[in-house]
Amino acid sequence: MKIIIGIEVKPIDFKGTLDASKNIIEKSEIIIGSVHRYPDGKGGFINLRDIEKLGEKKSAEIEFKIGFGLLKNNQIDVLGHPFGVIYNARIEF
């Protein structure tokens, strides 16, 4: 078995900017980028309880845009649990 050092990190915006320090990113052998929250456009995040209020179409659009931003970030090795926020918010499709 080979053990590697890695992190799972969330984006803080639609451009794929990671919520981890440069030092931690540099020390990681693998980086998993995962959408955990939706940016509110003001430097914060939309409350998880409010995501269901967005509806399925808007939530899917937001999560796709955030995930796509992660994929454009060349620091990311793996996109973790795509559309996991929608699933956890219990939005019915």
MODELLER restraints for C-alpha pairs under 7 A, 6 or more apart:
rsr = mdl.restraints
at = mdl.atoms
rsr.add(forms.Gaussian(group=physical.xy_distance, feature=features.Distance(at['CA:4:A'], at['CA:29:A']), mean=6.21, stdev=0.5))
rsr.add(forms.Gaussian(group=physical.xy_distance, feature=features.Distance(at['CA:5:A'], at['CA:28:A']), mean=5.38, stdev=0.5))
rsr.add(forms.Gaussian(group=physical.xy_distance, feature=features.Distance(at['CA:5:A'], at['CA:29:A']), mean=5.34, stdev=0.5))
rsr.add(forms.Gaussian(group=physical.xy_distance, feature=features.Distance(at['CA:5:A'], at['CA:30:A']), mean=6.67, stdev=0.5))
rsr.add(forms.Gaussian(group=physical.xy_distance, feature=features.Distance(at['CA:6:A'], at['CA:28:A']), mean=4.71, stdev=0.5))
rsr.add(forms.Gaussian(group=physical.xy_distance, feature=features.Distance(at['CA:6:A'], at['CA:29:A']), mean=5.43, stdev=0.5))
rsr.add(forms.Gaussian(group=physical.xy_distance, feature=features.Distance(at['CA:6:A'], at['CA:30:A']), mean=4.58, stdev=0.5))
rsr.add(forms.Gaussian(group=physical.xy_distance, feature=features.Distance(at['CA:6:A'], at['CA:31:A']), mean=5.60, stdev=0.5))
rsr.add(forms.Gaussian(group=physical.xy_distance, feature=features.Distance(at['CA:7:A'], at['CA:28:A']), mean=6.56, stdev=0.5))
rsr.add(forms.Gaussian(group=physical.xy_distance, feature=features.Distance(at['CA:7:A'], at['CA:30:A']), mean=6.69, stdev=0.5))
rsr.add(forms.Gaussian(group=physical.xy_distance, feature=features.Distance(at['CA:7:A'], at['CA:31:A']), mean=5.19, stdev=0.5))
rsr.add(forms.Gaussian(group=physical.xy_distance, feature=features.Distance(at['CA:7:A'], at['CA:32:A']), mean=6.12, stdev=0.5))
rsr.add(forms.Gaussian(group=physical.xy_distance, feature=features.Distance(at['CA:8:A'], at['CA:31:A']), mean=5.99, stdev=0.5))
rsr.add(forms.Gaussian(group=physical.xy_distance, feature=features.Distance(at['CA:8:A'], at['CA:32:A']), mean=4.51, stdev=0.5))
rsr.add(forms.Gaussian(group=physical.xy_distance, feature=features.Distance(at['CA:8:A'], at['CA:33:A']), mean=5.80, stdev=0.5))
rsr.add(forms.Gaussian(group=physical.xy_distance, feature=features.Distance(at['CA:8:A'], at['CA:34:A']), mean=6.66, stdev=0.5))
rsr.add(forms.Gaussian(group=physical.xy_distance, feature=features.Distance(at['CA:9:A'], at['CA:18:A']), mean=6.45, stdev=0.5))
rsr.add(forms.Gaussian(group=physical.xy_distance, feature=features.Distance(at['CA:9:A'], at['CA:19:A']), mean=6.10, stdev=0.5))
rsr.add(forms.Gaussian(group=physical.xy_distance, feature=features.Distance(at['CA:9:A'], at['CA:20:A']), mean=6.67, stdev=0.5))
rsr.add(forms.Gaussian(group=physical.xy_distance, feature=features.Distance(at['CA:9:A'], at['CA:32:A']), mean=6.21, stdev=0.5))
rsr.add(forms.Gaussian(group=physical.xy_distance, feature=features.Distance(at['CA:9:A'], at['CA:33:A']), mean=5.12, stdev=0.5))
rsr.add(forms.Gaussian(group=physical.xy_distance, feature=features.Distance(at['CA:9:A'], at['CA:34:A']), mean=6.04, stdev=0.5))
rsr.add(forms.Gaussian(group=physical.xy_distance, feature=features.Distance(at['CA:10:A'], at['CA:18:A']), mean=5.95, stdev=0.5))
rsr.add(forms.Gaussian(group=physical.xy_distance, feature=features.Distance(at['CA:10:A'], at['CA:19:A']), mean=5.67, stdev=0.5))
rsr.add(forms.Gaussian(group=physical.xy_distance, feature=features.Distance(at['CA:10:A'], at['CA:33:A']), mean=5.75, stdev=0.5))
rsr.add(forms.Gaussian(group=physical.xy_distance, feature=features.Distance(at['CA:10:A'], at['CA:34:A']), mean=5.09, stdev=0.5))
rsr.add(forms.Gaussian(group=physical.xy_distance, feature=features.Distance(at['CA:10:A'], at['CA:35:A']), mean=5.44, stdev=0.5))
rsr.add(forms.Gaussian(group=physical.xy_distance, feature=features.Distance(at['CA:10:A'], at['CA:36:A']), mean=5.98, stdev=0.5))
rsr.add(forms.Gaussian(group=physical.xy_distance, feature=features.Distance(at['CA:11:A'], at['CA:17:A']), mean=5.30, stdev=0.5))
rsr.add(forms.Gaussian(group=physical.xy_distance, feature=features.Distance(at['CA:11:A'], at['CA:18:A']), mean=4.58, stdev=0.5))
rsr.add(forms.Gaussian(group=physical.xy_distance, feature=features.Distance(at['CA:11:A'], at['CA:19:A']), mean=5.81, stdev=0.5))
rsr.add(forms.Gaussian(group=physical.xy_distance, feature=features.Distance(at['CA:11:A'], at['CA:35:A']), mean=6.42, stdev=0.5))
rsr.add(forms.Gaussian(group=physical.xy_distance, feature=features.Distance(at['CA:11:A'], at['CA:70:A']), mean=6.90, stdev=0.5))
rsr.add(forms.Gaussian(group=physical.xy_distance, feature=features.Distance(at['CA:12:A'], at['CA:18:A']), mean=6.07, stdev=0.5))
rsr.add(forms.Gaussian(group=physical.xy_distance, feature=features.Distance(at['CA:12:A'], at['CA:19:A']), mean=6.00, stdev=0.5))
rsr.add(forms.Gaussian(group=physical.xy_distance, feature=features.Distance(at['CA:12:A'], at['CA:39:A']), mean=6.27, stdev=0.5))
rsr.add(forms.Gaussian(group=physical.xy_distance, feature=features.Distance(at['CA:13:A'], at['CA:39:A']), mean=5.75, stdev=0.5))
rsr.add(forms.Gaussian(group=physical.xy_distance, feature=features.Distance(at['CA:13:A'], at['CA:66:A']), mean=6.95, stdev=0.5))
rsr.add(forms.Gaussian(group=physical.xy_distance, feature=features.Distance(at['CA:14:A'], at['CA:65:A']), mean=6.24, stdev=0.5))
rsr.add(forms.Gaussian(group=physical.xy_distance, feature=features.Distance(at['CA:14:A'], at['CA:66:A']), mean=4.73, stdev=0.5))
rsr.add(forms.Gaussian(group=physical.xy_distance, feature=features.Distance(at['CA:14:A'], at['CA:69:A']), mean=5.38, stdev=0.5))
rsr.add(forms.Gaussian(group=physical.xy_distance, feature=features.Distance(at['CA:15:A'], at['CA:69:A']), mean=4.61, stdev=0.5))
rsr.add(forms.Gaussian(group=physical.xy_distance, feature=features.Distance(at['CA:15:A'], at['CA:70:A']), mean=6.98, stdev=0.5))
rsr.add(forms.Gaussian(group=physical.xy_distance, feature=features.Distance(at['CA:16:A'], at['CA:66:A']), mean=6.78, stdev=0.5))
rsr.add(forms.Gaussian(group=physical.xy_distance, feature=features.Distance(at['CA:16:A'], at['CA:69:A']), mean=4.31, stdev=0.5))
rsr.add(forms.Gaussian(group=physical.xy_distance, feature=features.Distance(at['CA:16:A'], at['CA:70:A']), mean=4.19, stdev=0.5))
rsr.add(forms.Gaussian(group=physical.xy_distance, feature=features.Distance(at['CA:16:A'], at['CA:73:A']), mean=5.81, stdev=0.5))
rsr.add(forms.Gaussian(group=physical.xy_distance, feature=features.Distance(at['CA:30:A'], at['CA:77:A']), mean=6.07, stdev=0.5))
rsr.add(forms.Gaussian(group=physical.xy_distance, feature=features.Distance(at['CA:31:A'], at['CA:75:A']), mean=6.98, stdev=0.5))
rsr.add(forms.Gaussian(group=physical.xy_distance, feature=features.Distance(at['CA:31:A'], at['CA:76:A']), mean=5.26, stdev=0.5))
rsr.add(forms.Gaussian(group=physical.xy_distance, feature=features.Distance(at['CA:31:A'], at['CA:77:A']), mean=5.32, stdev=0.5))
rsr.add(forms.Gaussian(group=physical.xy_distance, feature=features.Distance(at['CA:31:A'], at['CA:78:A']), mean=6.53, stdev=0.5))
rsr.add(forms.Gaussian(group=physical.xy_distance, feature=features.Distance(at['CA:32:A'], at['CA:76:A']), mean=6.02, stdev=0.5))
rsr.add(forms.Gaussian(group=physical.xy_distance, feature=features.Distance(at['CA:32:A'], at['CA:77:A']), mean=5.96, stdev=0.5))
rsr.add(forms.Gaussian(group=physical.xy_distance, feature=features.Distance(at['CA:32:A'], at['CA:78:A']), mean=4.71, stdev=0.5))
rsr.add(forms.Gaussian(group=physical.xy_distance, feature=features.Distance(at['CA:32:A'], at['CA:79:A']), mean=5.79, stdev=0.5))
rsr.add(forms.Gaussian(group=physical.xy_distance, feature=features.Distance(at['CA:32:A'], at['CA:80:A']), mean=5.81, stdev=0.5))
rsr.add(forms.Gaussian(group=physical.xy_distance, feature=features.Distance(at['CA:33:A'], at['CA:70:A']), mean=6.37, stdev=0.5))
rsr.add(forms.Gaussian(group=physical.xy_distance, feature=features.Distance(at['CA:33:A'], at['CA:76:A']), mean=5.89, stdev=0.5))
rsr.add(forms.Gaussian(group=physical.xy_distance, feature=features.Distance(at['CA:33:A'], at['CA:78:A']), mean=6.21, stdev=0.5))
rsr.add(forms.Gaussian(group=physical.xy_distance, feature=features.Distance(at['CA:33:A'], at['CA:79:A']), mean=5.07, stdev=0.5))
rsr.add(forms.Gaussian(group=physical.xy_distance, feature=features.Distance(at['CA:33:A'], at['CA:80:A']), mean=5.73, stdev=0.5))
rsr.add(forms.Gaussian(group=physical.xy_distance, feature=features.Distance(at['CA:34:A'], at['CA:79:A']), mean=5.95, stdev=0.5))
rsr.add(forms.Gaussian(group=physical.xy_distance, feature=features.Distance(at['CA:34:A'], at['CA:80:A']), mean=4.69, stdev=0.5))
rsr.add(forms.Gaussian(group=physical.xy_distance, feature=features.Distance(at['CA:34:A'], at['CA:81:A']), mean=6.50, stdev=0.5))
rsr.add(forms.Gaussian(group=physical.xy_distance, feature=features.Distance(at['CA:35:A'], at['CA:66:A']), mean=6.93, stdev=0.5))
rsr.add(forms.Gaussian(group=physical.xy_distance, feature=features.Distance(at['CA:35:A'], at['CA:67:A']), mean=6.56, stdev=0.5))
rsr.add(forms.Gaussian(group=physical.xy_distance, feature=features.Distance(at['CA:35:A'], at['CA:85:A']), mean=6.88, stdev=0.5))
rsr.add(forms.Gaussian(group=physical.xy_distance, feature=features.Distance(at['CA:36:A'], at['CA:85:A']), mean=6.08, stdev=0.5))
rsr.add(forms.Gaussian(group=physical.xy_distance, feature=features.Distance(at['CA:37:A'], at['CA:45:A']), mean=6.17, stdev=0.5))
rsr.add(forms.Gaussian(group=physical.xy_distance, feature=features.Distance(at['CA:37:A'], at['CA:46:A']), mean=6.78, stdev=0.5))
rsr.add(forms.Gaussian(group=physical.xy_distance, feature=features.Distance(at['CA:37:A'], at['CA:85:A']), mean=6.85, stdev=0.5))
rsr.add(forms.Gaussian(group=physical.xy_distance, feature=features.Distance(at['CA:38:A'], at['CA:45:A']), mean=5.45, stdev=0.5))
rsr.add(forms.Gaussian(group=physical.xy_distance, feature=features.Distance(at['CA:38:A'], at['CA:46:A']), mean=5.50, stdev=0.5))
rsr.add(forms.Gaussian(group=physical.xy_distance, feature=features.Distance(at['CA:39:A'], at['CA:45:A']), mean=4.28, stdev=0.5))
rsr.add(forms.Gaussian(group=physical.xy_distance, feature=features.Distance(at['CA:39:A'], at['CA:46:A']), mean=6.02, stdev=0.5))
rsr.add(forms.Gaussian(group=physical.xy_distance, feature=features.Distance(at['CA:40:A'], at['CA:46:A']), mean=5.23, stdev=0.5))
rsr.add(forms.Gaussian(group=physical.xy_distance, feature=features.Distance(at['CA:48:A'], at['CA:89:A']), mean=6.87, stdev=0.5))
rsr.add(forms.Gaussian(group=physical.xy_distance, feature=features.Distance(at['CA:51:A'], at['CA:59:A']), mean=6.95, stdev=0.5))
rsr.add(forms.Gaussian(group=physical.xy_distance, feature=features.Distance(at['CA:51:A'], at['CA:89:A']), mean=6.52, stdev=0.5))
rsr.add(forms.Gaussian(group=physical.xy_distance, feature=features.Distance(at['CA:52:A'], at['CA:89:A']), mean=6.05, stdev=0.5))
rsr.add(forms.Gaussian(group=physical.xy_distance, feature=features.Distance(at['CA:52:A'], at['CA:91:A']), mean=5.78, stdev=0.5))
rsr.add(forms.Gaussian(group=physical.xy_distance, feature=features.Distance(at['CA:56:A'], at['CA:91:A']), mean=6.31, stdev=0.5))
rsr.add(forms.Gaussian(group=physical.xy_distance, feature=features.Distance(at['CA:56:A'], at['CA:93:A']), mean=6.68, stdev=0.5))
rsr.add(forms.Gaussian(group=physical.xy_distance, feature=features.Distance(at['CA:59:A'], at['CA:86:A']), mean=6.72, stdev=0.5))
rsr.add(forms.Gaussian(group=physical.xy_distance, feature=features.Distance(at['CA:63:A'], at['CA:83:A']), mean=6.28, stdev=0.5))
rsr.add(forms.Gaussian(group=physical.xy_distance, feature=features.Distance(at['CA:70:A'], at['CA:76:A']), mean=6.85, stdev=0.5))
